[in-house]
Amino acid sequence: MSLDIDKIILHSLRQGGDGQPHADTRSQTLPPDEAVQGLMAELHRIYNGKGGKGFGFFADPEASVAELADGEEAPKQPSPAFRIALEQLLDEQTEFVPFSVTVTQMLVKQLVEHALDEQGVLLFAKYNYVGVDYLLIALLEGKESVTVSEALELRHIQYLDIGKLNLVARIDLTEWKTQPDSRRYITFSKGRIGRKLGDFFMDLLGAREGMDAKVQNKGLLQAVEDYCDSRQLEPTERNDYKKQVFKYCTEQASAGEEIEIKELSAELPGDGDLDFYSFIGQEYELEERFPADRSTLRGLTKFVGSGGGLTLSFEQKLLNSRIFYDPQTDTLTIKGVPPNLKDQLLRQS
């Protein structure tokens, strides 16, 4: 893995006697030894493969005010403090350690304002991966476990649980500098508390939410359906086409890569001069690339629905072969009930 660490440091967040979060800061960066390299490689891999990330960009307060209608009250403007501190770091007006301490203090303040009870090891890392510069900020939870010593005795150990990454944000520094109009160079975890965590990161970074990956995936599904309609594909051909799209998207997700619309189109059969890429360009507001959302992508190959205590999911190819829908009576008929379900039904009949 071509990952080069420029700077990395750890601080600690804990709950003080007053019940409020407090920070214990380190005065030196960590040496990029084997343990640090291994940690960063694993963090990079896990974060790239993490689903449900939010996307954002640094807000421009002046532009936000200019967009207000006459008489409209201005909303609370995001603070530019983080962006200013980051620019000073990149312009070498400040060192990495004081930058990390300053941001840690900002983070503690936001935790209090958003009533978030988060503790653990706070990691700041500036690194490069295959030519792209990143700044990663992650709160790693400490866990306790048991191990066996060489004398075959049990002993307690403390370790960092890097698999969860509930509180993490990353800035693509290269994209920010080369594509300042991008709306997706900031990514962050939405975590187990959803909207609240997203608001926390937007306030901390002085950012606004940009691209919505789920919306992009839904738009892709609609474009695939419309393209199949335009080509008047038979049901079997339609299912095969959608399976190709699903295969590409899930393979990209498994590899920690994004869906590339042009690359996807190149793998799909076209229709004369109008290939899938050209078709999308006519009226669909899709980004050139975006992360795969597995739950949304299931709609390419399956019908899924739930309500009133009933949940159904089946392959689309089964419609009109084993499963039949009558819109007049709003009835679904299943021929060949799955054996495990059939057994449960027989035992209750």
GUVO-641039 format. One record per residue (C-alpha): residue number from 1; x, y, z. Coordinates in steps of 0.5 Angstrom, whole numbers, plus 500, padded with zeros to 3 digits. Layout:
N
   num   east   north    up
   NUM      X       Y     Z
...
This chain:
349
   num   east   north    up
     1    500     500   500
     2    503     507   498
     3    501     511   504
     4    506     516   507
     5    505     519   513
     6    507     526   514
     7    505     528   521
     8    501     524   526
     9    499     526   533
    10    495     523   539
    11    491     527   544
    12    486     524   549
    13    478     526   551
    14    476     524   557
    15    470     526   562
    16    472     531   568
    17    469     531   575
    18    464     536   572
    19    461     531   567
    20    464     535   561
    21    469     533   556
    22    476     535   557
    23    482     534   553
    24    489     532   555
    25    494     534   549
    26    501     531   547
    27    507     536   546
    28    510     532   540
    29    508     528   534
    30    509     520   533
    31    515     517   530
    32    512     514   523
    33    515     507   526
    34    512     500   524
    35    506     500   529
    36    504     507   527
    37    504     505   519
    38    500     499   521
    39    495     503   524
    40    494     508   519
    41    494     503   513
    42    488     500   517
    43    485     506   518
    44    485     508   511
    45    482     502   509
    46    477     501   514
    47    475     509   512
    48    475     508   505
    49    470     502   506
    50    465     505   511
    51    458     506   508
    52    454     512   510
    53    459     517   510
    54    457     525   509
    55    460     530   504
    56    461     537   505
    57    465     543   503
    58    468     549   507
    59    462     554   507
    60    463     561   505
    61    459     566   510
    62    459     572   505
    63    456     568   499
    64    451     565   504
    65    449     572   506
    66    448     574   499
    67    443     569   497
    68    438     571   502
    69    432     574   499
    70    430     581   502
    71    428     581   509
    72    430     574   510
    73    433     573   517
    74    440     570   516
    75    441     564   519
    76    447     562   524
    77    453     562   520
    78    459     557   520
    79    465     559   524
    80    471     559   519
    81    476     558   525
    82    478     551   523
    83    479     553   515
    84    483     559   517
    85    487     554   522
    86    488     549   517
    87    490     554   511
    88    495     557   516
    89    498     550   517
    90    498     548   510
    91    502     555   509
    92    507     553   514
    93    505     559   519
    94    504     554   524
    95    506     547   526
    96    502     541   526
    97    502     540   534
    98    499     547   536
    99    494     546   530
   100    492     539   533
   101    491     542   540
   102    487     548   537
   103    483     544   533
   104    482     539   539
   105    480     545   544
   106    475     547   538
   107    472     540   538
   108    471     540   546
   109    467     546   545
   110    463     543   540
   111    462     536   544
   112    459     541   549
   113    454     545   545
   114    452     539   542
   115    451     535   548
   116    455     529   546
   117    459     524   551
   118    465     522   547
   119    471     519   550
   120    477     516   547
   121    484     517   543
   122    483     523   538
   123    488     522   532
   124    490     527   527
   125    494     525   521
   126    496     528   515
   127    498     523   510
   128    499     522   502
   129    496     516   499
   130    497     515   491
   131    499     522   490
   132    493     525   494
   133    494     529   501
   134    489     528   506
   135    488     530   513
   136    484     525   518
   137    481     527   525
   138    478     521   528
   139    476     519   535
   140    478     512   537
   141    475     508   543
   142    479     504   548
   143    477     497   549
   144    479     492   555
   145    480     485   553
   146    484     479   556
   147    490     475   553
   148    494     469   555
   149    501     471   557
   150    507     466   555
   151    507     463   562
   152    499     461   560
   153    496     466   565
   154    491     471   563
   155    492     478   563
   156    488     484   562
   157    490     489   556
   158    487     495   553
   159    487     496   546
   160    484     501   540
   161    477     499   537
   162    479     502   530
   163    473     498   527
   164    468     502   529
   165    470     509   527
   166    464     513   530
   167    467     519   530
   168    471     521   524
   169    472     526   519
   170    477     527   513
   171    479     532   508
   172    482     531   501
   173    487     537   501
   174    489     536   494
   175    481     536   491
   176    480     542   496
   177    486     546   493
   178    485     544   486
   179    478     544   485
   180    475     549   490
   181    468     549   487
   182    468     542   489
   183    462     540   494
   184    465     533   497
   185    472     534   499
   186    470     533   506
   187    467     527   508
   188    465     525   515
   189    462     519   519
   190    454     520   520
   191    455     514   526
   192    450     511   530
   193    446     518   532
   194    445     520   525
   195    443     527   524
   196    446     530   530
   197    453     527   529
   198    453     531   522
   199    451     537   525
   200    457     537   530
   201    462     536   524
   202    459     541   520
   203    459     546   526
   204    466     544   528
   205    469     544   521
   206    465     551   519
   207    462     547   513
   208    456     545   509
   209    453     539   507
   210    454     537   499
   211    453     531   495
   212    448     526   498
   213    451     519   496
   214    444     516   497
   215    441     521   493
   216    446     519   487
   217    445     512   488
   218    437     513   487
   219    438     517   481
   220    443     512   478
   221    437     507   479
   222    432     511   476
   223    437     512   470
   224    438     505   469
   225    430     504   469
   226    429     509   464
   227    435     507   459
   228    432     500   459
   229    425     503   457
   230    428     507   452
   231    431     501   449
   232    425     497   450
   233    429     491   453
   234    425     485   454
   235    424     483   461
   236    430     478   461
   237    435     483   458
   238    433     488   463
   239    434     484   469
   240    441     482   465
   241    443     489   464
   242    441     491   471
   243    445     485   474
   244    451     488   470
   245    450     495   473
   246    449     491   480
   247    456     487   479
   248    460     493   478
   249    457     497   483
   250    458     492   489
   251    465     490   486
   252    467     498   487
   253    464     498   494
   254    468     492   496
   255    474     495   493
   256    473     501   497
   257    472     505   490
   258    467     509   488
   259    462     508   482
   260    465     512   476
   261    459     513   471
   262    464     513   465
   263    467     507   467
   264    461     503   468
   265    458     506   462
   266    464     502   458
   267    462     496   461
   268    455     496   459
   269    452     494   452
   270    450     501   448
   271    445     502   443
   272    448     505   437
   273    450     512   438
   274    447     513   445
   275    451     509   450
   276    449     509   458
   277    454     515   459
   278    451     520   453
   279    444     518   456
   280    445     520   463
   281    448     527   460
   282    442     529   457
   283    438     530   464
   284    440     526   470
   285    444     531   475
   286    449     525   477
   287    456     526   479
   288    462     523   475
   289    463     519   481
   290    460     517   488
   291    460     512   493
   292    456     506   492
   293    450     505   497
   294    449     498   498
   295    442     498   501
   296    440     503   495
   297    443     498   490
   298    439     492   492
   299    433     496   488
   300    437     494   482
   301    436     486   483
   302    430     486   488
   303    423     488   490
   304    423     490   497
   305    418     493   501
   306    415     493   508
   307    409     495   512
   308    403     493   517
   309    408     487   520
   310    409     484   513
   311    416     485   510
   312    418     482   503
   313    424     481   499
   314    425     477   492
   315    429     477   486
   316    426     481   480
   317    427     476   475
   318    422     472   479
   319    416     476   478
   320    411     473   473
   321    415     467   473
   322    414     464   481
   323    411     471   483
   324    405     474   480
   325    402     481   482
   326    394     483   480
   327    394     490   481
   328    386     490   481
   329    385     486   487
   330    392     488   490
   331    394     481   491
   332    401     478   491
   333    401     470   489
   334    407     466   490
   335    408     459   487
   336    413     455   490
   337    414     457   498
   338    421     457   500
   339    421     450   504
   340    423     453   511
   341    417     458   511
   342    413     453   508
   343    415     448   514
   344    413     454   519
   345    407     455   516
   346    405     448   516
   347    406     448   524
   348    402     453   525
   349    396     451   521
